[in-house]
Each structure stands twice: as C-alpha cells, then as structure tokens.
C-alpha cells in the first residue's frame, strides 16, 4: 500500500483535473499543508485571498495567528495537518455555499480516511457543522465531542479571534488544551473553574461541654 503522502497527492491530482467542481474556473486549488502522518487535523472552511495566491491554507493574518498559537503549545506547523472543506476561494471571500461544501466534502472524507487522525480540530462554524450539524460554535467550542468514533474538538476560527478580544482569549484557552487531549483522549481538568474544585470537607463538630455553654 502506498504511504499517506502519496495517497493524499493522488487525491489532490484528481481534484485538480476536475474542471466541473465549483469554483474551478474562478480560483486556484488549495489542498493542504503540513505532515501527512500528523495525529491532528485542523480543518477550516475555505481559502482566502492570500491562500489562493500562495496555494497553501492559512497563510494570511488568520494563518499567522494560527501559527502563533501552535508555537505557544510547542507544536511546529509542520507537525500538524491543515486543510479546508472547500478547496478553492469563493468570490469576495464570501462564506462557502452548501452546494460547494457538498461537492468538496467527499475529498475531505478521503483525506480523513487516508490520514486517520487521532483528533480533528474544526476551525469555525462551517467546519464544525459539517461534522456536528446541531452544534453551535459559541456553545460548543472547546468541548471534546465524538462523531462515529472520531474525536472532534471545535475551535473558533482564527479570523473571528482577530475581530474580538474575548474570542481570542477563548481560542487561546482552548488551544492550550490540545496537547493533553491528544495525549490522553480526554479533557484536562480546569483547576480555575469553581465547578472542578472539590469542596472542602465539613469541619467536625466537637461535643459541647458544660463550660462551652457559658460563652
């Protein structure tokens, strides 16, 4: 059997040859970046202007933030795998349509089947809802979920974090959970959360004496 890198290259070549795929006559194919043997797969929605120009996902401002967050957890960008559901840039960087997502989804599924990642980290609601249609990014980001036996850890899209300080703080907090999740398959215990701190045992009451009653 061919190695993962070769199998992924075959998928890329097949996509490049299909002129009937949505956006094929508008923008360049942006397939993926990173290690074909990676245990973690980051999946965004679609390439933007800079990605279309350079042929690599997440290389604009959002990509620079993604790189910075990876550095914070000591994961070199080259050690993970980064792709999008839709592999070509929609006009004016608009959101991908349902038809575009449906057309490109089989190729994403083949990428996943080849790589068999331990963890999928969707970036943003479009990617998250592909796996978890009923999830809401504001509610379910930073939660470890399972779909058909696959671990999925939704994250805010870095582009959203660039527009909101609070979203950036949440994204950074979620990112720092990734190493523990990858190592153990479970969520880390958040010792800063009151709900996760065990309550102290109640103090034992000493028996009352006759002298105590005088005070």
Secondary structure, 3 states (H helix, E strand, C coil): CCCHHHHHHHHHHHHHCCCCCCCCCCCCCCCEEECCCCCEEEEECCCCHHHHHHCCCCCCHHHHHHHHHHHHCCCCHHHCEEEECCCCCCHHHCCCCHHHHHHHHHHHHHHHHHHCCCEEEEECHHHHHHHCCCCCHHHHCCCEEEECCEEEECECCHHHHHHCHHHHHHHHHHHCCHHHHHHHCCCCCCCCCHHHCCCCCCCCCCCCCCCHHHC
